[in-house]
């Protein structure tokens, strides 16, 4: 009694399955055919205007950054050179100022050094006084102080102050024969010239008339020939 109902139920299920199949097998439709490669049916790579604009902007920014970097590098190099020159000037000025300060102190001590030198010449420099004088000479030598002016030195107007002149046959050039006061210099700087007496050479004998050394001067005397 239940078979009629079974057949009708199967037909109903088949009908429902047939109605749902077309919806599952519906093909995909591509409407924009310009994006399909006709040969391989793969999407074509087209240039994005926005991306190109961004790349151009980045390139311009890189160029500008490189330009600014070059300018800053040049400025830094110029500042480094100026600073190096500044340090050289400061160091040079510091040395000059130090030498000038030491020179003023040494110049103030020159009369004391003259007294010590006179005592040394007269043999009065001995004992504790000699030790103090030697220590003072050593300290001043560290500041570049050097004395000059000895008997027998060739006279130099840049280093010597001549207070008297005499002539002597024993010298060939103007020579310091007496030293009244020693001179001092500090490095290349002259603090005081030496006070000296100078002996000048005697004027040379004036030469006679010029006699050329020729064959005529060697010819025999005609008077002697006639006498022979």
Secondary structure, 3 states (H helix, E strand, C coil): CCHHHHHHHHHHHHHHHHHHHHHHCCCCCCCCHHHECCCCCCECCCCCHHHHHHHHHHHHHHHHHHHHHHHHHHHHHHHHHHHHHHHHHHHHHHHHHHHHHHHHHHHHHHHHHHHHHHHHHCCCCCHHHHHHHHHHHHHHHHCCEEEECCCCCECCCCCEEEEEEEEECCCCCCEEEEEEECEEEECCEEEECEEEEEEEECCCCCCCCCCCCCCCCCCCCHHHHHHC
